[in-house]
Amino acid sequence: MPKFEFNKNNTFCISLYSKPDRWEKMERRLKQTQLETTRWPAAVGGTADIKDVFQPYLNDGQRGCAQSHVNIWRHIQANPEIEYALVLEDDACFDKEWKKKLEQFHEDIENPEKRATWEIILLNASEQIHIKDHWVQVAEQFLTGGYIISQRGVKHILEMFHNNYASSDWMTSRLQMRWNSYSYFPWLIIQEGLESTIGSGVKSDHAKVIRCLNEINYSLENYDI
């Protein structure tokens, strides 16, 4: 079975350059997981960083977060040698066995066509999956703290929202409706739970994550927080 390979050319972590303390913490986590990453400058809402048209209900933080993801998707599309990319936000906390669990993807997805045509693999998500320890198709999962997106996924998501972009997790949730999206529970990534510096606050999301993990007796100690 093929393995996922990550390097600085296909691994991007969105980070505000004005928050060096956040980046220092993220660098430590990346080093512990031996992941070479390109730091991607987060767009700042309400400034000239916002180049695209976004749906009017978004606040500045959501626009900045969404613009950051859109910029990465465009970069991937402009570089076809990038078969897929790992996209992270700077509060991503990895399961200590995340690489091993990710390699299980190729075994769990038995249909060769589905295995070859996936569009997005969600390493963190908003909803509990009732099949544990197994990669499954998902729809309408939210959160974009960590995901792998293919060239195919990038093409479709940019086409769907061209000139009318939404929040990053709404856009990835609509991509999931094409039924080429997968996730795993317990999640391979959770977010730190502090106030987000590139999007909206995540306190309620983090509380839900803790509740879901507690329900299956999966300790937060399994994550590098």
N, C-alpha and C positions, 0 to 999 in steps of 0.2 A: 504494500500500500504506500502511496506517496505521503510525504511528510510536509507539514507547513514549515517554511523557512522565513525567518525575519531578519532584517538588517536595517541599516540607516536609510536605505533607498525605499523601503516599503513599510516603515514603521514611523508613525507620526504622533507626537503628543502635543495637544493644544495647550498653550500656557501663556498667560499675560506676562510680558516682560517687566511690568511694573510690580510684580509680586515675586521677587527672588526667593523669599522664604518658602513659598509653595513649591517652586521648582527644585529647591534643595531637597525637600522631603521626597519629591517625586524621583529625583535622581538617585536617591538612596534605594528606593524601591526597585527602580529599573536595574540598578547595579546588582541587587540581591537576586533578581530573576535572570541576570545575565542577558539583558535585552538591549541591543544597540538601537537608539532611537534618535530621530530628528526632532528637535524642539520646533514646533510650529507656532508662529506668533498669533495669538488670539486677537481677533478683531474686536474693537471697542465700539459698542453701540452708541449712537448719537454723535459719531465723529465721521471724518472722511474715510474711515476704514470700511464703512458700509457702502458697497458699490452696487448692490442688487436691489430689486423691488421685493419687499416682504409684505405679508398680509398685515393689515393695519392694527390688528389686536395685539401684536407682539410688543413687549416693552423693550427698552434699549438693551438690557442684558440678554434677552432672548434673541434679539437681532444679531448682537455680537457673536453669540454662541453659534447660531445658525450660519452666519456668514463664514465663520471659521471652518465649519464642516464643509460648506459648499466650496470654499477655496481649496480644500484638500481634495475633494471629489474632482474638481476641475484639473488639479495637478495630476491626479492619477490618470484621468482620461487623456491628458496631453502627453502622457508617457506610457504608451502601450506595452512597453517591456515590463511594466509593473502588472503582473498577473492578478494580484490581490494585495491589499494593504491592511495593516493593523492600525486602527485609529483609536487613540486614547485621549481622555481628558486628564488634567493634572491632579485629580483626586482619586485616580483609579488604584485600588488595592487588590493585589493578586492572591488567588488561592495558591497555597504553597505547592499544590500538585497540578497547577493549571496547564502546564505543557503536556504532561502525561494524559490528562483528560481531553485536551484538544486533539491529540493524535488518535484518540478513540473515535473521532468523527468519521473517519474513513471506514471503520469497521461497523459502526452503528447504522450508517446510511447504506443499506445493502443494494439499493437500486443504482446501477452504474450511471444511468442517465441523470438521476437526481444528484448523485455525487459529483457529476461533472458540470452541472448547470446551476449550482447554488449561487445566490446573489449576495446574501448577507448572513453572517454567523454572529449572533449576539452573545458576547461574553458576560455582559450584565443585562438585566432586564427588570421589568417592574412587577411581573406577575409570576406567582408560583406555578411551576409545572408539576403535574401530578405523577408523571413518570420520572423517578429519580435516577440519577447516575447514568443517563442515556441521552444521546442527541436526538431531538425530535423536531418536526416541523412546527413552526409557531406563527401566529398572526396577532397583530395588535399588542405587541410588547413595546414598552416604552423605555426610556433612558438610553443615553449614548456615551456612557463612561468608558466603554470598551467594546469594539466590534471589529470584525474582519469583513471587508467589502471587496467584491470582485469587480473586474472591468465591466462585466455584464450588469452588475448591480448599479454601478456608477452611471452607466449609460441610461438605464431606465429611470433612476431617481432624478437625474438632471432633466430628462425629457418630461417627466410628470409635472415638475414644479417650475419649469422654465418661465422666468419673468414674474413669478408669483410664489415666492418661497415662504415656507412656514417654519415653525420651530423644528429644530434638528430631530427630536424624537418623534414628532408627528410625521415628518417626511420618511423616516426609516420605518415607522409603523405602516405607512401606506405601501411602501415597497414590499412589506411582508404579505400583503394581500395577493401578491402574485404566486404565493405558495412555493417559493424557492428560498425560504429563510429558516434558520435553525437556531436552537438554543439548548441549554443544558442546566439542570438544577441538581444540587445547589450551584449557584452561579460561579463562574470562573473569576469574575471580577465583581467587587462591590465598590461603592464610592464612599469616601472617607466620612461624610456626614457633616462636615463643616459647611458654612455658607459658600456656595459656589462663586468663584471669581470670574467665570466666563458665561454664566447663564443665570437662571433664577435660583432661589434658595432650595435646598434639597432636604430640609429637616423632616418633612412628612414622608418623603421617599425613603430616607434612611430608617425611619421608625418602622415602616412597612417591611423593609428588608430584614431588620432584626426580628420582627415578629414571625416572618415566614421561615427564617432559619431556625428560630427557637422551636417552631412547631415540628421540625424534623430532628431536633436535638443536634443541630450542626453548629459548632462553636465558632465564634468570631476569631478564636485563636488559630483557626485554619487559614486566616488571611493575614498578610503582612500589612498591618495598619500603622 
